[in-house]
Amino acid sequence: MSKTLVPKTLSKLQDWTFTVDYEGIAWAVFDRKGESMNSLGRRPTEELDQIVKVVEEAKAGEIKGLVLISGKDSSFIAGADIREFDGYDTEDKIKDAVKGTLGLLDRIENLPVPVVAAMHGYCLGAGLELGMACDWRIADREEGTRIGFPEVKLGLFPGLNGTVRALKLAGPIDGMSAMLTARMLRPTAARAMGFVDQLVPTRHKLRWAARKAVLQKRRSRGAPWWKKAMLKQPVRGMLAKQMRTKTAAKVREDHYPAPFRLIDLFERYGDDPARMRVAETEMFAPLMVSETSRNLRRVFRLSEMLKDSIPKGGFKPRKVHVIGAGTMGADIAAWCVVSGMQASLQDLDEGQIEKALRRAKGLFKKRLRGTTAIDSAVARLIADPDGKQIKHADVVIEAIVEKLDVKQKLFAELEKQVKPSAVLATNTSSLKLEDIAKPLADPGRLVGLHFFNPVSQLPLVEVVRGKRSRKEEVGNACAFVTAINKLPIIVKSCPGFLVNRVLAPYMMEAVRLYQDGQPRDKIDQAALKFGMPMGPMELMDMVGLDICNKVGEELDIVPKANKKSKAKTASKTRADNVLATLVKQGKLGKKTGEGFYVWADGKPKREEASYDDAELERLGIELVQPMLDEAERAAADKVVESEDHVDAGVIFGTGFAPFRGGPLHYRHSTDAAAPDKAA
């Protein structure tokens, strides 16, 4: 046998290992040094370039194929390293940086031997763009494997010619849908669309499947002819129009331009890959340097900050017991089950428990796929009117009526029943943790777990730390929140905690404006113009006017009725107001069919009215000022650890305009820009 000229390994790599086995298959294993997940940054890309160069320079027959696979437990490649993004602060810098990576992916695509991507865990963004440059893509069916394009959530679209390759592999409808929605696809869905060519049951089958794919010289055929035909005009123009309409129904172009620019790119160049490749970079660069993208990347970092605050290892909850089968308690229990846990539900009213179980099944059908998964979830949600499961629970959450004496009595009994390692938590939104814990022999055990309604949609949970709450208990509560796929934020025990404290002045300002003669629709439109996900009048109707009024009274910020007043903050008096009047009349919002709006078929009846954009912009800025003021006070009072934590809590707890980067970041940015505007 002649001695091979191909190096068996590349010894100086830090993020990849490269070997050529006895069959001539080259294996490139990505295991980024010092990181829990793989992401494509400058060094990993440079090292991949070296690997590709070895394959390019090999003599015919020396290397039969190249396999890209991950050495991480939870990711193939979770995307580009966004920590490096801020260094590219001009369009020219971005174009130069992108140019090199584009060339690398083209070289991978043009290698004379088959290239296989073997995907386990997250394969997102730049990771999927790299995968699409390969000849054959194999993914496992494990629950943690997800495939998709999250770029629009960062104010971008795929910028490594992923737009071109997505259309080539999946066609216009599936390809554009994946990029516009940023959905993380399960492997079966990704294969049905064309992003994956082959599935294996588990990650342990990937290497064998990749070996066979190389030896059999498999190459993806791409989208079928009939999908490719849809790229031609006039069909492409019709599809672009539909996409634009659907996107506009979800987001405003002035707030989130990226999906609209992606549709423009598709409409203009969808049937011309060569021109689309060039135009993609030209349209990507301005988005990358935009304030919207910078702020959305900040929001991503804030979410990572909250996740990183959790103690590693240690507490791993499996069983949850919830006391109180009302809407909140029932939804908490159901969400824990959706997240893979066993949950037991206790209530004095067994009929309430039955109602909760029926409600939960609706959530299971929405969130879980297949009858087996749904049936398993139903089995894991246990009706437990007598509390027999308390002694087995890792987490016990109280979600009963907001009466101090009732809660105190309950926790005094629970303390005797729960196991020593269990988290003991209350979902109170208004009572002091210290007061609830008074009867306990060990008050340091009690923490708050304040969920937001609807539980299945809002990602934040406030972990309330009382004066005597032990650090270990708070850490375990945070670990539980992470285990049910929510974002935990540690807050000090104080009236309103963080989110309600900051949100309430905003809602009361809306009431004041309404009392001073502003139409309810105009107030809501102004909030939407600013970037809020829902207008405050509609939001209060959704939450319940009785609850909003109670929070306003507890925080002492109910608005005074005064038509002549043009004050920009809610009056701190308990004078009668329109909110209290509606509550007295039993008009509590959506749940009673009438509040600020009349509700029909689950939707508010609106008046047909349009308002001047400049006026809406001015009113929207006025509307959020009390929220910004209270956010500053909350930061000063150290309700949470830092200003970044205030921004994170308000964004993920209220939906505060993400593209503005958070209330404090927005205020600092506008304050910094004010001199320039004046000039």
VOVODO-461123 format. One record per residue (C-alpha): residue in one letter; x, y, z. Coordinates in steps of 0.001 Angstrom, whole numbers, padded with zeros to 6 digits, always signed. Each point is the difference from the previous one (the first is absolute). Layout:
! VOVODO-461123
aXYZ ...
//
This chain:
! VOVODO-461123
m+000000+000000+000000 s+001232+003483-000827 k+000397+002392+002880 t-002760+002598+000129 l+000961+003630-000400 v-003008+001140+002035 p+000739+000876+003643 k-001889-002321+002337 t-000631+002916+002360 l+000431+003765+000274 s+001704+000448+003348 k-000300+003742+000600 l-003792+000307-000135 q-001752+001211+003168 d-003695-000194-000925 w+000006-002889-002477 t+001628-003402-000147 f+000834-001372-003438 t+000775-003623-000777 v-000013-002236-003067 d-000986-003591+000750 y+001166-003229-001633 e-002845+000205-002557 g+001117+003428-001165 i-002888+001852+001661 a+000987+003375+001488 w-001691+000848+003292 a-000207+003610+001177 v-001340+000112+003564 f-001041+003446+001257 d+000443+000408+003763 r+000606+003660+000689 k+002546+000495+002746 g-001333+001414+003280 e-003610+000195-001201 s-003088-002024+000926 m-001393+000394-003528 n+001543+000218-003437 s-000257+003308-001812 l+001785+001218-003105 g+002446+002730+000837 r+003225+001228-001538 r+002319-002753+001301 p-002314-002973-000715 t-000515+001307-003537 e+003742+000412-000574 e+000605-003551+001240 l-002751-001378-002237 d+001743+001759-002877 q+003166-002013+000779 i-002007-003241+000014 v-001607+000779-003353 k+003402+000854-001446 v+001343-003452+000949 v-002940-001671-001765 e+000422+002244-003055 e+003702-000812-000307 a-000332-003751+000488 k+000849-002193-002956 a-002822-001809-001754 g-001216-002918+002117 e+001876+000993+003149 i-003098+001503+001613 k-003360-001504-000929 g-002118+002516+001850 l-000244+002477+002868 v-002357-000220+003000 l-000765+003024+002179 i-001251-001067+003426 s-000175+001495+003499 g+001774-001023+003176 k-002529+001859+002173 d-002958-001571+001784 s-002566+002613-000986 s+001033+001699-003235 f+001270-000649-003489 i+000477+003756-000492 a-002394+002339+001814 g+000721+002897-002364 a+002578+002723-000465 d+001837+001370+003028 i-001958+003208+000528 r+002590+001193+002525 e+002127+000885-003024 f-002777+001885-001794 d+000491+003328+001745 g+003537+000224-001354 y-001430+000362-003495 d-001301+003542+000295 t+000024+001044-003658 e-001529-001526-003104 d+003420-000355-001630 k+001369-001964+002986 i-002999-002309-000157 k+000364-000588-003722 d+003705-000787+000402 a-000681-002434+002859 v-002835-001718-001853 k+002017-000276-003214 g+002537-002423+001488 t-002637-002291+001508 l-002035+000043-003208 g+003081-001163-001865 l+000562-002799+002533 l-003572-001308-000350 d+000282+000113-003786 r+003212-002054+000213 i-001767-002574+002200 e-002858-000125-002500 n+002437-000542-002876 l+002222-002678+001576 p+000393-002965-002384 v-000838-002478+002779 p-003340-000250+001850 v-000324+002144+003129 v-002439-001142+002702 a-001362+002058+002910 a-000984-002255+002936 m-002225+002091+002233 h-000919-000493+003641 g-001404+002699+002285 y-000415+003569-001170 c+000787+000625-003663 l-000939+003642-000391 g+000850+003059-002067 a+003573-000131-001244 g+000126-003661+001062 l-002837-000842-002350 e+001554+002161-002732 l+003173-002076+000317 g-002076-003193-000056 m-001796+001110-003163 a+003361+000426-001751 c+000639-003724+000556 d-001150-002686-002409 w-002009-002060+002486 r-001551+000834+003372 i-000828-002587+002653 a-001773+000849+003263 d-001034-002114+002960 r-003557-000081+001294 e+000927+000779+003610 e-002182+002513+001840 g+002815+002542+000345 t+000725+000200-003724 r-001392+003142-001608 i+000677+001559-003396 g-000798+003516-001160 f+000819+003609-000820 p-000365+002281+003060 e+001549+003024-001759 v-003161+002127-000237 k-000115-000026+003815 l+003334+001817-000154 g-001180+002510-002606 l+001747-001871-002823 f-000539-002704-002597 p+002442-002787-001024 g+003111+001700-001351 l+002276-002851-001109 n-001965-000668-003184 g-002465-001920+002138 t-002874+001721-001801 v+001137-001469-003324 r+000650-003489+001357 a-003271-000068+001975 l-001970+000629-003191 k+002056-002615-001838 l-000637-002694+002626 a-003496+000799+001265 g-001600+002106-002714 p-001592+003435+000455 i-002852-000789+002394 d+001829-002187+002544 g+003315+001809-000434 m-001402+003479+000508 s-002331-001155+002784 a+002930-001422+001965 m+001950+003250-000340 l-002928+002362+000669 t-001427-001786+003039 a+003286-000974+001696 r-001666-003228+001124 m+002273-002658+001442 l-001008-003062-001997 r-000100-003537+001270 p+002122-002353-002116 t-003026-001644-001644 a-001368+003397-001070 a+003431+001086-001261 r+000246-003164-002102 a-003494+000493-001417 m+000990+003513-001074 g+003291-001077-001551 f+002546+001391+002480 v+000919-003530+001108 d+000501-002995-002303 q+000073-002866+002488 l-001086-000731+003581 v+001415-002449+002528 p-001565-000912+003361 t+002770+001260+002316 r+003288+001882-000080 h+001831-003327+000412 k-001071-000976-003523 l+001377+003144-001651 r+003566-001174-000605 w-001046-003271-001622 a-002598+001747-002172 a+002537+002670-001021 r+002569-002676-000921 k-002516-001763-002260 a-001028+003321-001583 v+003635+000746-000908 l+000706-003465-001362 q-003231+000049-002030 k+000826+003539-001243 r-003403+001375+000928 r-000895+003497-001126 s-003248+001850+000629 r-002202+000624-003013 g-001481+003154+001496 a-003604+001122-000365 p-002169-001851-002530 w-000598+001608-003398 w-003489+001228+000866 k+001309+001952+002991 k+002757+001533-002111 a-002598+000989-002618 m-001656+002198+002632 l+003101+002214-000015 k-000981+001312-003424 q-002228+003014-000603 p-002873+000682+000369 v-000265-002638+002761 r+002967+001430+001923 g-001550+003462+000042 m-003286-001392+001284 l+001790-001926+002746 a+001987+003096+000997 k-003218+001999+000317 q-001543-002656+002251 m+003146-000174+002130 r+000068+003770+000400 t-003643+000066+001113 k+000497-002806+002541 t+003153+001576+001375 a-001614+003439+000295 a-002799-001571+002071 k+002623-001033+002587 v+002604+002780+000033 r+000395+003575-001214 e+002541+000629-002731 d+001322+003143+001686 h+000727-002041+003148 y+001241-003244-001575 p+001251+000597-003568 a+001922-003284-000435 p-002867-002291-001083 f-001209+002620-002478 r+003487+000355-001506 l+000156-003796-000303 i-003278-000003-001923 d+001351+002782-002236 l+003106-002087-000686 f-002119-003031-000884 e-002362+001961-002211 r+002768+001665-001994 y+002519-002834-000391 g-001678-003273+001030 d+000514-001636-003412 d+003565+001287-000497 p+002371-001605+002556 a+003087+001834-001230 r-001539+003451+000385 m-001721-000993+003239 r+003350-000973+001555 v+001398+003482-000630 a-003200+001821+000986 e-000267-002001+003250 t+003262+001497+001298 e-000937+003516-001175 m-003308-000184+001895 f+001401-001863+003024 a+002696+002536+000885 p-002320+002991+000721 l-002174-002208+002211 m+003037-001157+001968 v+001064+003559+000900 s-003541+001175+000737 e-001112+001064+003469 t-002806-002565-000171 s+002421-002886-000446 r+002345+001317+002690 n-002891+000206+002453 l-001387-003420-000893 r+003453-001507+000442 r+000026+001699+003404 v-003312-001677+000841 f+001513-003377-000923 r+002956+000680+002295 l-002400+000971+002794 s-001785-003344-000340 e+003357-001793+000148 m+000900+002065+003080 l-003096-001251+001821 k+000737-003607-000976 d+003635+000282+001089 s-000976+001142+003508 i-001214-003501+000840 p+002201-002223+002203 k+001445-002793-002117 g-000750-003604+000948 g-001617-000834+003301 f-003781+000368+000205 k-001894-001926-002697 p-003764+000133+000639 r-002240-002694-001453 k-003251+000253+001975 v-002032+003123+000686 h-003023+000444+002260 v-002248+003031-000537 i-002596+001057+002563 g-002835+001980-001530 a-001657-001123-003242 g-001133+003424-001155 t+001166+001355-003342 m+003519+000818+001176 g+000595-003176+002025 a-001470-002211-002705 d+002147+001627-002692 i+003178-000302+002098 a-000626-003720+000520 a-000811-000560-003673 w+003119+001855-001134 c+002185-002111+002308 v-001455-003102-001657 v+000644+001410-003493 s+003601+000484+001138 g+000286-003701+000816 m-000746-000048+003718 q-002647-001716+002097 a-002418+002449+001608 s-002685-000569+002609 l-002808+002498+000491 q-001782+000601+003294 d-003141+002008+000722 l-002885-000129+002470 d-002379+000047-002966 e+000388-003267-001937 g-002130+001444-002784 q+002626+002730-000406 i+002668-002671-000384 e-002016-001786-002687 k-000410+003287-001838 a+003754+000559+000227 l+000737-003454-001423 r-002246+000660-003002 r+001652+003365-000548 a+003438-001613+000197 k-000837-002544-002688 g-000627+002870-002409 l+003504+001298+000708 f+001492-003457-000489 k-001638-000292-003426 k+001440+003381-000998 r+003509-000554+001299 l+000659-003711-000414 r+000147-002116-003135 g-001636-003391-000318 t-002530-001885+002093 t+002723-001820+001964 a+001512+003252+001276 i-003436+001457+000799 d-001151-003132+001831 s+003247-000069+001959 a-000523+003632+001035 v-003568-000694+001110 a+001308-002861+002139 r+002637+002238+001610 l-002571+002593+001165 i-001498-001456+003158 a-003186+001102+001744 d+000932+000065+003690 p-002767+001640+002073 d+001400-001408+003274 g+003624+000997-000608 k+001392-003527+000120 q+002798+000937-002424 i+001376+002819+002163 k+002533-002241+001731 h+001379-001174-003366 a+000253+003433-001665 d+003289+001731-000817 v-001821+003321-000308 v-003202+001058+001780 i-001700+003158-001332 e-002907+001739+001730 a-002398+001855-002312 i-003064+000571+002164 v-002016+003065+000962 e+001982+003154+000900 k-000826-000051+003730 l+002894+000136+002425 d-001528-002071+002808 v-001054-002758-002401 k+003477-000193-001547 q+001700+000049+003416 k-002109-002904+001232 l+000674-001984-003181 f+003772+000428+000137 a+000140-000879+003697 e-001603-003342-000955 l+002102-000485-003133 e+003265+000471+001874 k-000742-003172+001983 q-000783-002054-003127 v+002566+000926-002670 k+003334-001785-000276 p+003053+001971+001211 s+001386+000530-003519 a-003245+001308-001528 v-000474+003591-001136 l-002860+001663+001878 a-001445+002856-002063 t-002887+002435-000205 n-001375+001570-003169 t-001193+003095+001861 s-000010+003220-001974 s-000815+002421+002823 l+000816-001367+003466 k+003385+000329+001686 l+002009-003194+000054 e+001177+000804+003520 d-003595+000192+001258 i-000978-003314-001597 a+003095-001684+001497 k-000587+001201+003577 p-001660-003209+001299 l+002723-002236-001450 a+002518-001650+002287 d+002528+000602-002783 p-001091+003170-001867 g+003185-000133-002104 r-001563-002820-002031 l-002702+002133-001587 v+000523+001652-003378 g-002333+001604-002514 l-000629-001349-003501 h-002041+002687-001704 f-001304-001183-003375 f-001726+002212-002548 n-003248-000623-001837 p-000173-001714-002453 v+002618-002367+001407 s+000519-001800-003326 q+000931+003219-001832 l+001938+002297+002334 p+003585-001220+000475 l+000849+001703+003310 v-000433-001216+003574 e+000922+002294+002896 v+001859-001927+002698 v-000746+002021+003118 r+002677+000151+002668 g-001274+000927+003460 k+002232+001519+002663 r+000456-003422+001574 s-000104-002167-003146 r+003114-002149-000212 k+002252+000305-003025 e-000182-003760-000586 e-003813+000064-000125 v+000026+002927-002438 g+002521-001818-002202 n-002108-003162-000009 a-003083+002046-000933 c+001937+001497-002930 a+001100-003487-001072 f-003657-001084-000004 v-000997+002992-002142 t+002701-000856-002525 a-001068-003647+000017 i-003483+001025-001186 n+001531+002107-002804 k-000659+003387+001560 l+002330+002899+000795 p+000552+000606+003741 i+000699+003432+001416 i+000793+000401+003685 v-001975+002893+001515 k-000131+001533+003463 s-003178-000456+002010 c-001734+003362-000352 p-003381+001304-001201 g-000519-000961-003646 f+003401-001711-000151 l+001493+001212-003317 v-002417-000618-002859 n-003275+001128+001597 r+001766+002943+001612 v+001240+001237-003386 l-003081-000980-002013 a-002647+001485+002310 p+000966+003692-000495 y-000186-000538-003773 m-003505-001435+000257 m-001116+002737+002387 e+001408+002623-002358 a-002210-001501-002716 v-003006+000334+002335 r+000934+003631+000699 l+000262+000776-003710 y-003374-001664-000558 q-001551+002061+002789 d+001505+003132-001507 g-001826-000676-003260 q+002326-002115-002141 p-001910-002753-001890 r+000809-003520+001189 d+000856-001129-003561 k+002384+002921-000400 i+001767-000895+003249 d+000383-003611-001108 q+001160+000999-003484 a+002574+002333+001560 a+001382-002870+002086 l+000222-002225-003093 k+001693+002822-001890 f+002602+000166+002775 g+000545-003743-000295 m-001990-001575+002818 p-001526-003396-000863 m-003479+001081+001100 g-001684+003271+000913 p-000405+000698+003754 m-003801+000303-000167 e-000309-003411-001625 l+002652-001397+002345 m-001920+001128+003092 d-003165-001574-001368 m+001931-003241-000571 v+001544-000014+003489 g-003246+000997+001710 l-000872+003533+001124 d-000536-001182+003581 i+003571-001293+000131 c+001391+003178-001601 n-001912+002198+002431 k+001219-002040+002965 v+003620+000269-001146 g-000426+003748-000502 e-001361+000380+003513 e+002737-002158+001533 l+002674+002105-001713 d-001951+003199+000762 i-000096+001209-003612 v-003700+000138-000893 p-000656+002921-002381 k-002141+002948+001007 a-002774+001018-002390 n+000800+003502-001218 k-000853+000978-003562 k+002012+003208+000205 s+003152-001671+001214 k+002800-000594-002468 a+002412-001402+002567 k+002313-002629-001405 t-000122-002400+002950 a-002793-001722+001814 s-001284+001885+003029 k+000806-001746+003267 t-003420+000289+001574 r-002763-002455+000704 a-002629+002204-001614 d-002684-001762-002002 n+000957-000737-003588 v-001446-001644-003082 l+001812-003252+000771 a-001534-000277+003468 t-003400+000977-001410 l+000088-002800-002574 v+000976-002475+002714 k-002934+001125+002171 q-002299-000508-002984 g+001280-003558-000445 k+001590+000840-003345 l+003275-001826+000538 g+001175-000400-003606 k+000137-003057-002217 k-001142-002431+002697 t-003315+001861+000445 g-000394+001036-003644 e+000492+003708+000653 g+002638+002273+001456 f+001627+002855-001861 y-001139-001906-003092 v-003019-002142-000742 w+001237-003521-000788 a-001519-002390-002533 d+001390-003385-001083 g+003088+000605+002089 k+000878+003289-001709 p-000584+003661+000911 k-002387+001996-002174 r+001922+002959-001374 e-001112+003242-001540 e+001038+000789-003554 a+002413+002883+000474 s+003396+001054-001301 y+002395+002463+001595 d+002980+002024-001110 d+003248-001988+000263 a+001896+002884+001587 e-002723+000440+002610 l+000008-003730+000771 e+003782+000055+000344 r-000169+002947+002424 l-002767-001624+002031 g+001829-003347+000121 i+003123+001659+001397 e-002123+001824+002600 l-001760-003231+000899 v+003183-001924+000891 q+001683+002758+002029 p-001410-001183+003376 m+001276-003508-000817 l+003486+001352-000688 d-000072+002069+003186 e-001012-002995+002105 a+002620-002193-001672 e+002640+002505+001101 r-001360-000005+003557 a-000063-003806+000062 a+003656-000065-001087 a+000906+002561+002672 d-001850-002054+002639 k+001936-003128-001046 v-003184-001974-000591 v+002184-002060-002354 e+003749-000302-000386 s+000645+002606-002701 e-001472+002280-002658 d+000461-002824-002502 h-002177-002180+002225 v-002659+002723+000078 d-000002+000105-003800 a-000115-003803-000225 g-002879-000265+002468 v-002106+002666-001687 i+000629-001353-003521 f-000722-003649+000825 g-002719+000733+002551 t-001980+002666-001861 g+001142-000245-003633 f+001466+003531+000107 a+001057+000837-003592 p+002990-002381-000409 f+001456+001983-002903 r+000551+002898+002431 g+002231-002145+002237 g-001886+000475+003287 p-001448+003028+001839 l+003238+001199+001589 h+002080-000638-003099 y-002604+001922-002014 r+000046+002935+002421 h+003794+000149+000061 s+000102-000194-003814 t-002550+002767-000481 d+001688+002163+002637 a+003349-000467-001742 a-001529+000904-003382 a-001858+003065+001296 p+002850+002543-000537 d+000410-001173-003590 k-003718+000440-000605 a+000082+003454+001512 a+002910+000954-002221 
//
